[in-house]
Amino acid sequence: MGLDSRMLSWHHFLPLQQLLLPTISTCWLLPFPRWLLGLLLSPWGHRPVHVLPLQFRLLGIAYAPALGSRNSQSYRQLEGDVTLMLNQMLSSYESFLQANVLEFMNGSVVVRGEVLFRGDAPAPTNSHLIRTVVTEASKGRSIFSWQLEPQSLQSAGFSLENLDPEKLSISLTGSQLGVDRMDLLERLVREVTASVSGLYHVRNFTISQLRNLGGNTEITGDLYLDTVVHADVTEVLEALTALSGLSMDLSSISVEGSKLGLLVYPLSFVVTNRPFSQKLQDPLSAEHHNLSRELGDVVARALRDYPSFLTAIIKEFLPGSLLCHGNMIFRHPAPTSVQVLKTLVRSVGPNQALAGSDIHVDPFSLSVGENTLERPRPQPGIPAYGVALVVIGGLCIVAAPIVLVCLGTKRLGWQTGGALWDRRDPEVGVQTLEMDNQGFWTEDPEDGHFEWQSTSA
């Protein structure tokens, strides 16, 4: 193969399989004997290899005596074609090494072979191997004049008639699962079974592990399906979106390590007609659970016109009237965060009721992602107290002459007509008083009143 002798030196700690596997994986038409392959795959020649038997029938080709001889051209040609087909079908297994043809038998053409997997990694079960071959054969992408007959597949006594159920590992996070945990888990088992039953026959769903995550619960379980071909993981994920009614975080759902491509928008707002209490900060309390579910349902009602909307989960309550934080989850294609914000704002009624509920929110507190509603800016002009001062000043200006006239009239009323003035006689240098209405005051002896007696008459 033209390998440099330095690359084969154990001093460089370079295992032979790293050098030879690329060559083996590309030279499917040159199958290695099992003993030689095992030797090449380990620097010590003792690494174990998993070997699974596989037998099936080929349709569209007749058996010929030459196929009974490994040295015949017909045998080598068909061996190379079958090996190429199996290697392509099974290349999705990370631990897969190679498929070998052991012999061709009469009966149309019956192929007896084996599939090799690395011994230091998990190998598929016989049922899983059969299911993989059937799945690939059902795609109809054969480039040969013959076809593999799925009904004829056998491996260590397993066939399509007695396959073990397919096991899918499922993981998801339940929000606020502390309230009536066992009831919710039993309901979860029923909902998972019902949602996937529309696609495949579900044998059962078992919960294998629960792990607390700061008030939430991570749930791990196994779903067992009676299938002939591998279940479509994407279809199963789509079916599990029906779990939104159980306060499940849909963005956390994974099946065999795969997740849905969902869009999550952070949401926050202030509820003005609900008091804050310390119990709302405990995700395991009934108060937290009930209010979270109520608010999630109200937000879902406001966004019901979006077909891609899945669920809204309120996760946290903080003081400040009642500050709420959560997430809204959408499928793709999803509306923009600005569109979602406008929809939520329009759903707030004149009395601040959100989506016609009894939950009142401050519309200017609504936040979707990084988008918020700006409060209206005050219009430029004279402030209200300025207008009041102007009005009061105007009234004072109007009232001042009236007050002065009234005061003048009252003063004149005290004067009975006498006008006094001061005059100095330059000749005598004495001050004299002259009166227009001359007279004198006299006292009435009876009642003591004074009266003015004019002398002008």
Buried (B, 14 or more C-beta within 10 A) or exposed (E): EEEEEEEEEEEEEBBBBEBBBEEBEEEBEEBBEBEEBBBBBBBEEEBEBBBBBBBBBBEEBEBBEBBBEEEBEBBEEBBBBBBBBBBBBBEEBEBBBBBBBBEBBEEBBBBBBBBBBBBEEEBBBBBBBBBBBBBBBEEEEEEBEBBBBBEBBBBEEBBBEEBBBBBBEBBBBBBBBBBEEEEBBEBBBEBBBEBBEEBBEBBEBEBEEBEEEEBBBBBBBBBBBEBBBBBBBEBBBBBBBBBBEBBBBBBBBBBBEEBBEBBBBBBBBBBEEBEBBEEBBBBBBEBBBEBBBBBBBBBBBBBEEBEBBBBBBBBBBBEEBBBBBBBBBBBEEBBEBEEBBBBBBEBBEEEBBBBEBEBBBBBBBBBBBEBEBEEEEEEEEEEEEEEEEEEEEEEEEEEEEEEEEEEEEEEEEEEEEEEEEEEEEEEEEEEEEEEEEEBEEEEEEEEEEEEEEEEEE
